[in-house]
Amino acid sequence: MISDIQVERRECEPEPSPGVSVVVPVFNSEHTIPTLIAEVSAVLERKRVDFEILLVNDGSIDESWEVIKDSVRRHPRVRGINLSRNYGQHNATLCGIRAATFDVSVTIDDDLQYPPAEIPKLLNKLDEGWDVVYGKASERSHTWTRNVLSWLTKGVISRTTGLGRVIEQSPFRAIRTSLRSAFAGYCGPDLLMDVLFGWGTTKFCSVSVTHQPRRQGKSNYSKRRLFNMGLLVLTGYSTAPLRFASWVGFGLTTFGIAVLCYVVVLALFFGSVPGFPFLAALISIFSGAQLFALGLFGEYLTRVFNRSLGRPTYVIKEEGGGSVTVHVDRRSAGSCRFTDDPD
């Protein structure tokens, strides 16, 4: 069965053509889409490369999809994908990468905080032989608390997913589109693109780019969401917390044995041991350790439960532009199927 699926992927997935696919997850950005398209087009036309702009509408509640459809009619290089609801930035990015038709994919946010003028820096670095190049913000226009939480989250991702010293992951990146074959069978509601890239390569690097203030609205990444993202990395893609719980249990067991020896010595030589406060402290320590371990197990079971439900990573409601459609076949663990798009 597995070999059949692998053969099917090789037959259905065409070789990407030379050029650049710019993937943009869109959420409530009706006012910035035209500017984004204009700036990306100007940059890549000056670079004289073939390109396309994939706008993936991630369940926007404003007129973003209407703007995207109008852009598809006006610009032959623009393609639009409308998801059935909001699935999250990483899910929308995965959808766009699976739909890309060129051998290099550039992912960029719709808020223009990472200016399209910096795209050539990523492409030039990619030409040096790297597989994934991140745009590292030379100076972030966020609050210091947001910057610290973001740095910690990225550090967790880097240390637990094999990205090594590259702790400046960002949504502004250039990748080789062929990497998508490493996670072609991925199916599940919770994902992080940076982790999936680590399944297919170890050649990561970063370059310094400009980071500008948002031109519209506010960031959807709150402090709570950044914390949840770090927790997702630890319990969804790593066994480090389980090992940590094991070491905590081992350490507390050793501590308990030492306390037992201490109590026995006191009883033998002094005939008395400390009373209720001592016992209450021990019970609190061991009960806390047990609840901590159970909480970790619960997080892992939650991840397993969510994936066992077979929930899709995303569902495409409508598409416009281009000639390629991406379908995810649940029966073959999320393999890619490409068919002609009648539009």
BELTA-V285785 format. One record per residue. RES is the residue in one small letter. PSI is psi in degrees with one decimal (999 if undefined). Layout:
res-><RES:RES>
psi-><PSI:PSI>
This chain:
res-><m:i:s:d:i:q:v:e:r:r:e:c:e:p:e:p:s:p:g:v:s:v:v:v:p:v:f:n:s:e:h:t:i:p:t:l:i:a:e:v:s:a:v:l:e:r:k:r:v:d:f:e:i:l:l:v:n:d:g:s:i:d:e:s:w:e:v:i:k:d:s:v:r:r:h:p:r:v:r:g:i:n:l:s:r:n:y:g:q:h:n:a:t:l:c:g:i:r:a:a:t:f:d:v:s:v:t:i:d:d:d:l:q:y:p:p:a:e:i:p:k:l:l:n:k:l:d:e:g:w:d:v:v:y:g:k:a:s:e:r:s:h:t:w:t:r:n:v:l:s:w:l:t:k:g:v:i:s:r:t:t:g:l:g:r:v:i:e:q:s:p:f:r:a:i:r:t:s:l:r:s:a:f:a:g:y:c:g:p:d:l:l:m:d:v:l:f:g:w:g:t:t:k:f:c:s:v:s:v:t:h:q:p:r:r:q:g:k:s:n:y:s:k:r:r:l:f:n:m:g:l:l:v:l:t:g:y:s:t:a:p:l:r:f:a:s:w:v:g:f:g:l:t:t:f:g:i:a:v:l:c:y:v:v:v:l:a:l:f:f:g:s:v:p:g:f:p:f:l:a:a:l:i:s:i:f:s:g:a:q:l:f:a:l:g:l:f:g:e:y:l:t:r:v:f:n:r:s:l:g:r:p:t:y:v:i:k:e:e:g:g:g:s:v:t:v:h:v:d:r:r:s:a:g:s:c:r:f:t:d:d:p:d>
psi-><-44.0:-42.5:-35.8:-42.3:-42.3:-40.3:-41.4:-40.4:-41.7:-34.1:-32.0:-19.0:108.7:157.6:130.1:145.1:156.9:130.9:-169.0:127.3:119.0:113.6:124.7:106.6:126.9:130.5:110.9:54.3:43.3:-28.9:-23.4:-14.0:-49.3:-40.8:-41.7:-46.8:-44.1:-43.2:-42.2:-45.1:-43.8:-41.9:-47.4:-27.6:-37.2:-32.6:-11.5:52.4:151.2:141.7:166.3:155.6:115.4:112.3:112.0:106.6:113.8:61.6:38.5:146.4:1.3:-153.1:26.4:-43.3:-36.4:-39.7:-39.7:-44.8:-39.2:-37.4:-36.1:-39.6:-33.1:-32.0:116.5:-19.2:-0.8:133.9:143.6:139.8:126.5:114.2:153.6:-24.3:-176.6:116.7:-16.1:155.1:-44.4:-37.4:-43.3:-36.9:-42.0:-41.8:-45.1:-39.8:-37.3:-26.2:-6.9:142.7:-4.1:162.5:-11.8:133.4:132.7:125.1:136.4:145.0:161.2:-4.0:-3.1:20.2:-34.7:107.9:136.8:-22.8:-16.9:-3.6:-42.5:-30.6:-42.4:-44.2:-39.9:-39.3:-36.3:-34.1:-15.3:-3.3:3.2:157.5:-30.7:127.1:122.0:145.2:110.6:120.3:122.3:-31.4:118.7:141.6:53.0:170.6:159.3:-34.4:-41.2:-40.4:-41.9:-46.6:-40.5:-42.5:-42.7:-43.4:-45.0:-34.0:-40.3:-44.6:-44.5:-43.5:-25.7:-6.0:6.3:14.9:-6.6:-131.6:-6.0:92.3:3.1:54.3:146.8:162.4:-7.0:102.2:156.9:132.5:159.8:122.7:-26.9:-17.0:-22.0:-18.9:-23.7:-25.5:31.0:-30.4:6.7:133.4:119.1:155.3:-26.7:121.4:158.5:121.1:-38.0:-34.3:-42.6:-37.4:-35.8:-16.3:-20.5:-10.9:162.5:6.9:82.6:146.7:176.6:156.1:149.8:132.0:166.7:142.3:116.9:161.3:152.8:139.9:-13.2:138.2:-159.6:162.6:143.9:-4.9:91.3:171.8:-38.2:-39.6:-36.6:-40.4:-45.1:-33.1:-42.6:-39.3:-37.0:-41.8:-45.4:-42.5:-12.6:-23.3:11.1:149.4:8.2:-43.3:-36.7:-41.0:-38.5:-42.4:-36.7:-42.5:-36.5:-44.4:-41.5:-42.7:-41.4:-32.4:-43.8:-42.0:-40.1:-39.9:-40.6:-41.1:-39.9:-43.7:-39.8:-43.3:-41.8:-42.8:-44.4:-41.9:-36.9:-39.3:-26.1:-12.9:6.9:157.6:156.7:148.3:-130.5:-45.4:-41.3:-45.2:-41.1:-38.0:-43.2:-45.3:-41.1:-43.3:-51.1:-35.8:-41.5:-41.3:-39.9:-43.4:-36.7:-47.3:-41.4:-36.9:-41.1:-45.3:-39.5:-39.6:-44.5:-42.1:-35.2:-43.9:-44.5:-41.9:-46.6:-39.9:-31.0:-19.3:-18.4:23.9:139.0:153.8:-35.4:162.6:125.5:124.0:-38.8:148.8:156.6:138.7:158.1:-172.6:12.9:133.5:138.8:128.9:144.1:117.0:109.8:-30.1:-23.6:39.5:34.6:27.6:155.7:137.7:127.7:128.7:161.2:138.2:113.2:-8.9:999>
